[in-house]
Amino acid sequence: MNITASQNHKYINYKMGEITFISGGSRSGKSSYAVKLAKEKTKKVLFIATAAALDKEMRLRIKLHKKSRPARWKTIEEPENLSLLAKDLSGAFDLVIIDCLTLFISNLLLKGHSDKYIEKEVNSALKIFKKRDFDTILVTNEVGWGIVPENPLARRFRDLAGRVNQNAAGISDKAFLMISGIPLRIK
């Protein structure tokens, strides 16, 4: 969104960040679509990875994800503090990809944070990204379409992810649902 203001008879354009929300099930093509959109839009991209390499399988997944991105893109691994990172980012980028919100939520849950804290952290980060002079693509998982989990932590995660995703989709300018590799624009 561009806002034009008059100042001493001069016109100045102030760009505010556009947020694109991409949700879908596991292996639905969310990350690939985010990368595709970024490649079409700009060369100056920051990729914020929220995954923590806690085991061998996850380290392999991270390695494969890195290979799918252009080498010229900068990557920052930030599993726990998106709002602080958002405040510190300079205008050196035209686009920031955050992949993924549900892993970020999981990281904070496993650190023992309350639902209220997690929702506040995500909302704070999104408000900051919205005010920045670059666009943001936010990748997340839709986890509410499966069976009701059998344990309290899994149910808590599902419910929290659902609430956070609703807020994130609400603040976003565009929203896509990925289904079997096909993006369906929902907003």
C-alpha positions as CSV (number, residue, x, y, z in Angstrom):
1,M,0.0,0.0,0.0
2,N,1.4,3.4,-0.9
3,I,0.4,6.5,1.0
4,T,1.1,9.9,-0.5
5,A,1.5,12.9,1.7
6,S,2.0,16.6,0.8
7,Q,4.9,18.3,2.4
8,N,5.9,21.8,1.3
9,H,4.2,21.2,-2.0
10,K,6.3,18.1,-2.6
11,Y,4.8,14.6,-2.8
12,I,6.5,11.9,-0.9
13,N,5.5,8.2,-1.2
14,Y,5.6,6.2,2.0
15,K,5.4,2.4,1.4
16,M,3.8,0.2,4.0
17,G,4.4,-3.5,4.0
18,E,2.0,-5.8,2.3
19,I,1.5,-9.2,4.0
20,T,0.7,-12.3,2.0
21,F,-0.6,-15.2,4.1
22,I,-0.1,-18.8,2.8
23,S,-1.7,-21.7,4.6
24,G,-2.3,-25.3,3.8
25,G,-1.7,-28.8,5.0
26,S,1.6,-30.6,5.3
27,R,3.4,-31.0,2.0
28,S,0.7,-28.9,0.2
29,G,3.3,-26.7,-1.5
30,K,3.2,-23.7,0.8
31,S,7.0,-23.1,1.0
32,S,7.5,-23.7,-2.7
33,Y,4.7,-21.2,-3.6
34,A,6.3,-18.6,-1.2
35,V,9.6,-19.0,-2.9
36,K,8.0,-18.8,-6.4
37,L,6.2,-15.5,-5.4
38,A,9.4,-14.1,-4.1
39,K,11.4,-15.0,-7.2
40,E,8.8,-13.3,-9.4
41,K,8.7,-10.1,-7.3
42,T,12.3,-9.2,-6.3
43,K,15.9,-10.2,-5.9
44,K,16.4,-8.7,-2.4
45,V,14.9,-11.3,-0.2
46,L,15.3,-12.2,3.4
47,F,14.2,-15.7,4.4
48,I,13.4,-16.1,8.1
49,A,13.5,-19.8,9.1
50,T,11.7,-20.7,12.3
51,A,12.6,-24.4,12.4
52,A,15.0,-25.6,15.0
53,A,17.4,-28.4,13.9
54,L,16.7,-30.6,16.9
55,D,17.3,-34.0,15.2
56,K,18.9,-35.6,12.1
57,E,15.6,-35.7,10.2
58,M,14.9,-32.0,10.8
59,R,18.5,-31.1,9.8
60,L,17.9,-32.9,6.5
61,R,14.6,-31.1,5.9
62,I,16.3,-27.7,6.6
63,K,19.1,-28.6,4.2
64,L,16.7,-29.4,1.4
65,H,14.7,-26.2,2.0
66,K,17.9,-24.2,1.8
67,K,18.7,-25.8,-1.6
68,S,15.3,-24.7,-3.0
69,R,16.1,-21.0,-2.4
70,P,18.4,-18.8,-4.5
71,A,21.9,-18.5,-2.9
72,R,21.8,-14.7,-3.1
73,W,18.9,-14.6,-0.6
74,K,19.9,-13.9,3.0
75,T,18.7,-16.4,5.6
76,I,18.2,-15.8,9.3
77,E,17.3,-18.6,11.6
78,E,15.0,-17.2,14.3
79,P,13.0,-19.9,16.2
80,E,11.8,-17.7,19.2
81,N,11.6,-13.9,18.7
82,L,10.1,-12.6,15.6
83,S,9.0,-9.2,17.0
84,L,12.6,-8.3,18.1
85,L,13.9,-9.4,14.7
86,A,11.2,-7.4,12.9
87,K,12.2,-4.3,14.9
88,D,15.9,-4.8,13.9
89,L,15.5,-5.4,10.2
90,S,16.9,-2.7,7.9
91,G,15.4,-1.6,4.6
92,A,18.0,-3.7,2.7
93,F,15.2,-6.1,1.6
94,D,12.2,-5.7,-0.6
95,L,10.6,-8.9,0.7
96,V,10.8,-11.1,3.8
97,I,9.5,-14.7,3.9
98,I,8.7,-16.2,7.3
99,D,8.6,-19.9,7.1
100,C,6.8,-21.1,9.2
101,L,4.4,-19.7,11.8
102,T,3.3,-23.0,13.2
103,L,6.9,-24.1,13.8
104,F,7.4,-20.8,15.6
105,I,4.3,-21.5,17.8
106,S,5.6,-25.0,18.5
107,N,9.0,-23.6,19.5
108,L,7.4,-21.2,22.0
109,L,5.1,-23.9,23.4
110,L,8.0,-26.2,24.0
111,K,9.8,-23.4,25.8
112,G,6.9,-23.3,28.3
113,H,5.3,-20.0,27.2
114,S,1.6,-19.4,27.8
115,D,-0.9,-19.1,24.9
116,K,-1.4,-15.5,25.8
117,Y,2.3,-14.8,25.5
118,I,2.5,-16.6,22.1
119,E,-0.4,-14.8,20.6
120,K,0.9,-11.5,21.8
121,E,4.4,-12.2,20.3
122,V,3.0,-13.2,16.9
123,N,0.5,-10.3,16.8
124,S,3.3,-7.8,17.8
125,A,5.6,-9.1,15.1
126,L,2.9,-9.0,12.4
127,K,2.0,-5.4,13.3
128,I,5.7,-4.5,13.0
129,F,6.1,-6.2,9.7
130,K,2.9,-4.5,8.4
131,K,4.5,-1.1,9.1
132,R,7.8,-1.8,7.5
133,D,8.9,-0.6,4.0
134,F,9.1,-4.2,2.6
135,D,6.6,-6.9,1.9
136,T,6.2,-10.1,3.9
137,I,5.1,-13.6,2.9
138,L,3.9,-15.6,5.9
139,V,3.8,-19.4,5.6
140,T,1.8,-21.4,8.1
141,N,0.1,-24.8,8.4
142,E,-3.6,-25.5,8.6
143,V,-3.8,-28.0,11.4
144,G,-7.5,-28.0,12.3
145,W,-8.8,-30.3,9.6
146,G,-7.6,-33.6,11.1
147,I,-8.9,-35.6,14.0
148,V,-9.0,-34.2,17.5
149,P,-5.6,-35.0,19.0
150,E,-5.5,-37.5,21.9
151,N,-3.2,-35.5,24.2
152,P,-3.6,-32.1,25.9
153,L,-0.5,-30.5,24.4
154,A,-1.4,-31.5,20.8
155,R,-5.0,-30.1,21.4
156,R,-3.5,-26.9,22.8
157,F,-1.2,-26.6,19.8
158,R,-4.0,-27.1,17.3
159,D,-6.3,-24.6,19.0
160,L,-3.5,-22.0,19.4
161,A,-2.4,-22.4,15.8
162,G,-6.0,-21.9,14.7
163,R,-6.4,-18.7,16.7
164,V,-3.0,-17.3,15.6
165,N,-3.7,-18.2,11.9
166,Q,-7.0,-16.4,12.1
167,N,-5.4,-13.2,13.4
168,A,-2.5,-13.5,10.9
169,A,-4.9,-14.0,8.0
170,G,-7.0,-11.1,9.3
171,I,-4.1,-8.6,9.2
172,S,-2.8,-9.9,5.9
173,D,-3.5,-8.1,2.6
174,K,-3.7,-11.4,0.6
175,A,-4.3,-15.0,1.7
176,F,-3.9,-18.2,-0.1
177,L,-4.8,-21.8,0.7
178,M,-2.6,-24.4,-0.9
179,I,-4.3,-27.6,-2.0
180,S,-2.1,-30.3,-3.5
181,G,0.3,-27.7,-4.9
182,I,-2.4,-25.4,-6.2
183,P,-2.9,-22.0,-4.7
184,L,-6.4,-20.9,-4.0
185,R,-6.8,-17.2,-3.3
186,I,-9.1,-16.7,-0.3
187,K,-8.5,-13.0,0.4
